[in-house]
Amino acid sequence: MSQDRSWERNVLLQDLALLTASLAAAGWLRERVVGMVPGLKPVVPPNEYIHLLLVFLPAWALGAERHRLHRVETLTGPGIERLRRLMMTQAWGAVALALILVAAQAPLNRSLIALFLLVSTIVVALAKIPQGRWVARSHGRAVALVLGVKRAGRPGEIELIRGRGVEVLEDWVPEALHRRLQAGGVDEVVVGPVVPRERVPALLATCDDAGVPALVAVERLDLGLRPPEAEMIGRSVYLSYRRSDSERPSLLVKALIDRIGATVGLVVTAPLLLAAAAAVKLTSRGPVFFIQQRGGLNGHPFRMIKFRTMREGAEAERDALLGANEMDGPVFKITHDPRVTRVGSFLRRTSLDELPQLINVFLGHMSLVGPRPLPVIETRELVGSHRRRLSMKPGLTCLWQVGGRNQLGFSQWMALDLDYVDHWTLGLDLAILLRTIPALLTARGAR
């Protein structure tokens, strides 16, 4: 189901990193044995064989997909089957290396290639053990809200219950589904065959407004909705209705860019982070960081990190200031918030208070680009189609951030977020990142 692809992408990224490390380890090991084994050629410098990864990694990833090495059923299945699929995948990479070495006549040591294949096979095979356990544990954390499916019934329904973290909603009316989706933490909704046919369109419309994928038993046809995708769950076939495809390969690239960008950003901005932390600590009482529960992907809460910009105990004063709120909707914004410190005001104008969120991006809670995360209390008050903004991971910057921020009303803000969610591409992310730079320099709309 939809959450499975996220785990599978993460496992693939882990394996590609292990393969890269294995090549470095193979080079190191060969340096140690070159003087001990007669007949070995001198060691080749690392810069002359690192480019092998440009050939090996794509071929390996293609082989892994072909042999379903990263699929949930493989990771949680018998160990001997995982090993068999790994060996077949390694063969794809080895064939690619052989072809490029013959074609290019590269002066590489065959012993180095053999050592790399041996080390990488052992390392990845061992990694499959904790990866399988991680996926098995994580499976229960992805919540499928099931309508009309009991724990006893058809075989396909029993397998669905076993394969997911499942919550059953006994009240099948759209209003009850709307209330549950408002609470957040639902990754997908499954409409079982017991739900009356006439209720299905309204239930799917409720899911569509919230941006949560809906799966409908294949028996339910001719609903007058957008074309669905078929998914196998156990021995049953379901139709998956979703506004956007969360399994596009480009999302894997986006996740990779996020991790690399966050790592580089933390290194480059380290002096700024230290200076800002010192300024916060020396000018006001309280901790350096402000950590708050925010609504993440599909409404799952996470702990977002910022530099503290308000005086200590400011959260307790929020209710008393609600009357001065200048933003319509559930969002709370004040131009001259009396709780903000002098250093905090500078950090907000320059957006330096947001820099620690690079840690959230590195940890996978956020993306570099995406709808800005709202506090959990405000996330739960989003209604109708506004909840569809939760169907993509929140980000450091977004269309609202570069389009005027607090100069825009709540409806304009939500419209920009939904436009981003519905029309996302890697090119759009790049455009937003480029537009973020002048937006930060001019501090347009910052408070």
C-alpha positions in Angstrom: 0.0 0.0 0.0 1.1 3.6 -0.2 3.2 3.7 3.0 5.1 0.6 1.8 6.8 2.5 -1.0 8.3 5.0 1.6 9.9 2.2 3.5 11.2 0.5 0.3 12.7 3.8 -0.9 14.5 4.3 2.5 15.9 0.7 2.4 17.1 1.3 -1.2 18.9 4.5 -0.1 20.5 2.7 2.8 21.8 0.0 0.5 23.2 2.4 -2.0 25.1 4.1 0.9 26.4 0.7 2.0 27.6 -0.1 -1.5 29.5 3.2 -1.6 31.1 2.4 1.8 31.9 -1.1 0.6 34.0 0.2 -2.3 36.0 2.4 0.1 36.4 -0.6 2.4 37.5 -2.8 -0.4 40.2 -0.3 -1.5 41.4 0.0 2.1 41.6 -3.8 2.5 43.5 -4.3 -0.7 46.1 -1.8 0.5 46.7 -4.0 3.5 47.1 -7.2 1.6 49.0 -6.0 -1.5 52.3 -6.7 0.2 51.3 -10.0 1.6 50.1 -11.8 -1.5 52.6 -12.3 -4.3 51.6 -11.3 -7.8 49.1 -8.5 -6.8 49.4 -5.4 -8.9 50.1 -2.0 -7.1 47.1 -0.3 -5.6 45.0 1.9 -7.8 44.4 5.4 -6.4 40.8 5.9 -5.1 40.1 8.7 -7.7 40.6 6.1 -10.5 38.0 3.6 -9.4 35.4 5.7 -7.6 33.7 6.4 -10.9 32.8 2.7 -11.0 29.8 3.6 -8.8 28.3 5.6 -11.6 28.0 2.3 -13.5 27.4 -0.1 -10.7 24.8 1.7 -8.6 22.2 2.4 -11.4 22.6 -1.2 -12.6 22.3 -2.5 -9.1 19.2 -0.4 -8.3 17.6 -1.7 -11.5 18.4 -5.3 -10.6 17.1 -4.7 -7.1 13.8 -3.5 -8.5 13.7 -6.4 -11.0 14.2 -9.0 -8.3 12.0 -7.1 -5.7 14.9 -7.0 -3.2 13.4 -4.0 -1.4 9.8 -5.0 -1.4 8.2 -5.3 2.0 7.3 -9.0 1.4 10.9 -9.8 0.7 12.3 -7.8 3.7 9.9 -9.5 6.1 10.1 -12.9 4.4 12.5 -15.9 4.7 16.2 -15.0 5.0 17.2 -17.5 2.3 14.9 -15.8 -0.2 16.4 -12.4 0.7 19.9 -13.8 0.1 18.9 -15.4 -3.3 17.4 -12.1 -4.5 20.5 -10.2 -3.3 22.8 -12.6 -5.2 20.8 -12.0 -8.4 21.0 -8.3 -7.9 24.7 -8.4 -7.3 25.0 -10.3 -10.6 23.4 -7.4 -12.4 25.9 -5.0 -11.0 28.8 -7.4 -11.7 27.7 -7.7 -15.4 27.5 -4.0 -15.7 31.0 -3.6 -14.3 32.4 -6.3 -16.7 30.9 -4.6 -19.7 32.2 -1.2 -18.9 35.7 -2.5 -18.1 35.9 -4.4 -21.4 34.5 -1.5 -23.4 36.7 1.2 -21.8 39.8 -1.0 -21.2 40.0 0.6 -17.7 43.3 -0.2 -15.9 41.7 -1.5 -12.7 42.8 -4.4 -10.6 40.4 -7.4 -11.0 41.3 -8.3 -7.4 39.8 -5.0 -6.3 36.6 -5.6 -8.2 36.3 -9.1 -6.7 37.0 -7.8 -3.2 34.4 -5.1 -3.6 31.7 -7.6 -4.7 32.6 -9.9 -1.8 32.6 -7.0 0.8 29.4 -5.5 -0.6 27.6 -8.8 -0.6 28.4 -9.5 3.0 27.6 -6.0 4.2 24.3 -5.7 2.4 23.3 -9.3 3.4 23.9 -8.5 7.0 22.1 -5.1 6.7 19.0 -7.0 5.5 18.5 -8.4 9.0 17.9 -5.1 10.9 16.2 -3.7 7.8 13.6 -6.5 7.9 13.0 -6.0 11.6 12.7 -2.3 11.1 10.1 -2.7 8.4 8.2 -5.3 10.4 8.0 -2.9 13.3 7.2 0.1 11.1 4.4 -1.8 9.4 2.2 -1.4 12.5 2.8 2.3 12.6 1.2 3.1 9.3 -2.5 3.5 10.0 -5.1 2.3 7.6 -8.6 3.5 8.6 -10.9 0.6 7.6 -14.6 1.2 6.9 -16.8 -1.9 6.7 -14.1 -4.6 7.4 -14.2 -6.8 10.4 -11.6 -9.1 11.9 -13.5 -12.1 10.6 -14.6 -12.3 7.0 -13.2 -12.9 3.6 -9.5 -14.0 3.3 -8.4 -10.7 1.7 -9.8 -8.7 4.6 -8.0 -10.9 7.2 -4.7 -10.4 5.3 -5.3 -6.6 5.2 -5.7 -6.6 9.0 -2.5 -8.6 9.4 -0.5 -6.5 7.0 -1.1 -3.0 8.4 -1.6 -1.0 11.6 -5.4 -0.9 11.3 -8.1 1.2 12.9 -11.7 0.2 12.3 -14.3 3.0 12.0 -17.7 1.5 12.7 -19.6 4.6 11.8 -19.5 4.8 8.0 -21.1 8.2 7.4 -19.0 11.0 5.9 -19.3 13.1 9.0 -17.7 10.5 11.2 -14.9 10.0 8.7 -14.4 13.7 8.5 -14.1 14.0 12.3 -11.5 11.1 12.4 -9.4 12.6 9.6 -9.5 15.9 11.4 -7.7 14.3 14.3 -4.8 13.3 11.9 -2.5 10.3 11.9 -4.4 8.4 9.1 -2.2 7.3 6.1 -5.0 5.8 4.0 -8.7 4.9 4.1 -10.0 1.5 3.0 -13.6 1.2 2.0 -14.8 -2.4 2.5 -17.5 -4.2 0.7 -20.0 -3.9 3.5 -20.3 -0.1 3.1 -23.5 0.7 1.2 -22.8 1.7 -2.4 -24.6 5.0 -2.2 -22.3 6.2 0.6 -19.1 5.5 -1.2 -18.9 8.7 -3.3 -19.4 11.0 -0.3 -16.8 9.0 1.7 -14.3 9.3 -1.2 -15.0 13.0 -1.5 -14.2 13.4 2.2 -10.9 11.6 1.7 -10.1 13.7 -1.4 -10.6 17.0 0.6 -8.2 15.8 3.2 -5.6 14.6 0.7 -5.7 11.0 2.1 -5.6 8.1 -0.4 -8.7 6.0 -0.5 -8.8 2.3 -1.5 -12.1 0.8 -2.6 -12.8 -2.9 -3.2 -12.7 -3.7 -6.9 -16.4 -4.7 -6.9 -17.2 -0.9 -6.5 -17.2 0.4 -10.1 -18.8 3.3 -12.0 -18.5 5.8 -9.2 -18.1 8.7 -11.5 -14.7 9.6 -9.9 -11.1 10.1 -11.3 -9.5 7.0 -12.8 -8.3 4.7 -10.0 -5.2 2.5 -9.7 -5.5 -1.2 -8.9 -3.5 -2.6 -5.9 -3.2 -6.2 -4.7 -3.7 -6.7 -1.0 -3.4 -10.4 -0.2 -5.6 -12.1 -2.6 -8.0 -9.2 -3.1 -7.8 -6.4 -5.6 -8.6 -2.8 -4.5 -8.9 0.4 -6.5 -6.8 3.2 -5.1 -8.2 6.8 -5.6 -5.6 9.5 -5.0 -5.1 13.0 -6.3 -1.3 12.7 -6.6 1.0 9.7 -7.1 3.1 9.5 -3.9 5.2 6.7 -5.4 6.8 8.6 -8.3 10.5 8.0 -8.7 11.0 11.7 -8.6 10.0 11.7 -4.9 13.0 9.4 -4.2 15.2 12.1 -5.8 13.5 14.7 -3.7 14.2 12.8 -0.5 17.8 12.4 -1.6 18.2 16.1 -2.3 16.6 16.9 1.1 19.2 14.8 3.0 22.1 16.1 1.0 20.9 19.7 1.2 20.2 19.5 4.9 23.7 18.1 5.5 25.4 20.8 3.4 23.2 23.5 4.9 24.1 22.5 8.5 27.8 22.5 7.7 27.7 25.8 5.8 25.5 27.6 8.4 27.3 26.2 11.5 28.9 29.6 12.3 25.5 31.3 12.0 23.8 28.7 14.1 26.4 29.1 16.9 26.2 32.9 16.8 22.4 32.8 16.9 22.4 30.3 19.7 24.8 32.5 21.8 22.7 35.6 21.1 19.5 33.9 22.3 21.1 32.4 25.4 22.9 35.6 26.5 20.0 38.0 26.0 17.0 36.3 27.6 16.1 33.6 30.1 15.1 30.2 28.8 16.4 27.5 26.5 18.1 28.2 23.2 15.7 26.1 21.1 11.9 26.2 21.0 10.6 22.7 20.3 6.9 22.4 19.4 4.6 19.6 18.2 3.7 20.4 14.5 1.5 18.5 12.1 3.6 16.5 9.6 2.8 14.2 6.7 -0.9 13.1 6.9 -1.2 14.9 10.2 1.3 12.8 12.1 2.8 15.1 14.8 6.6 15.7 15.0 8.9 17.8 17.1 9.9 20.9 15.1 13.0 22.8 16.2 13.4 26.5 16.0 15.5 29.1 17.8 13.5 30.6 20.7 12.3 34.0 19.7 9.9 34.7 22.6 10.3 35.2 26.3 10.1 32.2 28.5 6.5 31.0 29.1 5.1 32.6 26.0 3.0 29.6 25.0 0.9 30.0 28.2 0.0 33.6 27.1 -1.4 32.6 23.7 -5.0 32.3 24.8 -4.9 35.8 26.2 -3.8 37.3 22.9 -6.3 35.5 20.7 -8.4 38.6 20.4 -5.5 40.4 18.7 -5.1 37.7 16.0 -4.7 39.3 12.5 -5.0 36.1 10.5 -8.4 34.6 9.5 -8.8 30.8 9.8 -7.3 28.7 12.6 -3.8 30.3 12.3 -2.5 32.7 14.9 -0.4 35.7 13.7 0.3 39.1 15.3 2.4 41.8 13.6 3.8 43.2 16.9 3.7 40.2 19.2 4.6 41.5 22.7 6.1 38.1 23.6 8.9 38.4 21.0 12.3 39.4 22.3 14.6 41.9 20.6 16.9 39.2 19.4 13.9 37.1 18.5 12.5 39.9 16.3 15.8 40.1 14.4 15.9 36.3 14.0 12.3 36.3 12.6 12.9 39.1 10.1 16.0 37.3 8.8 14.4 33.8 9.1 17.5 32.7 11.0 15.1 31.2 13.6 14.2 28.6 11.0 17.7 27.3 10.4 17.6 24.5 13.1 14.8 22.9 11.0 17.5 21.6 8.8 17.9 19.0 11.5 14.2 18.0 10.9 14.9 17.8 7.2 17.9 15.6 7.8 15.8 13.3 10.1 13.1 13.0 7.4 10.4 14.9 9.4 10.4 17.8 6.8 11.5 18.6 3.3 13.4 21.6 2.0 10.3 22.6 0.1 6.7 21.9 1.1 3.8 23.5 2.9 4.8 25.1 6.2 4.0 22.9 9.2 1.4 24.3 11.6 1.1 23.6 15.3 -0.9 20.5 16.0 -3.7 22.5 17.5 -4.0 24.5 14.3 -3.5 21.4 12.1 -6.5 19.7 13.6 -8.7 22.8 12.9 -8.0 22.7 9.2 -11.3 21.8 7.4 -12.4 20.6 3.9 -9.9 20.6 1.1 -7.4 22.6 3.2 -6.4 19.3 4.8 -5.0 18.1 1.5 -1.9 20.2 2.2 -1.0 17.5 4.7 -0.6 14.9 1.9 2.9 16.1 1.3 5.8 16.4 3.8 6.0 19.9 5.3 9.0 22.1 4.2 11.4 24.9 5.2 10.1 27.1 2.4 7.0 27.1 0.1 5.0 29.2 -2.3 3.5 31.1 0.6 7.0 31.8 2.0 8.2 33.3 -1.3 4.9 34.9 -2.2 4.5 37.4 0.7 4.2 35.2 3.8 2.2 37.1 6.4 1.1 39.7 3.9 -1.3 37.1 2.5 -4.6 36.0 4.0 -5.3 32.5 5.2 -7.3 31.6 2.1 -4.5 32.8 -0.2 -2.0 30.8 1.9 -4.1 27.6 1.6 -4.6 28.1 -2.1 -0.9 28.4 -2.7 -0.2 25.2 -0.7 -2.9 23.2 -2.5 -1.5 24.5 -5.9 1.9 23.2 -4.8 0.5 19.8 -3.7 -1.6 19.3 -6.8 1.1 20.3 -9.3 4.4 19.3 -7.6 7.5 18.7 -9.7 11.2 18.8 -9.0 11.4 21.8 -11.2 8.8 23.6 -9.0 10.9 22.8 -5.9 14.0 24.3 -7.7 12.1 27.4 -8.6 10.8 27.9 -5.1 14.4 27.4 -3.6 15.7 30.1 -6.0 13.0 32.5 -5.2 13.6 31.9 -1.4 16.9 33.7 -1.6 15.6 37.2 -2.6 12.6 36.7 -0.3 15.0 36.2 2.7 17.2 39.1 1.7 14.2 41.5 1.5 12.4 40.0 4.6 9.1 40.4 2.7 6.2 39.5 4.9 8.4 38.4 7.8 7.2 38.9 11.4 
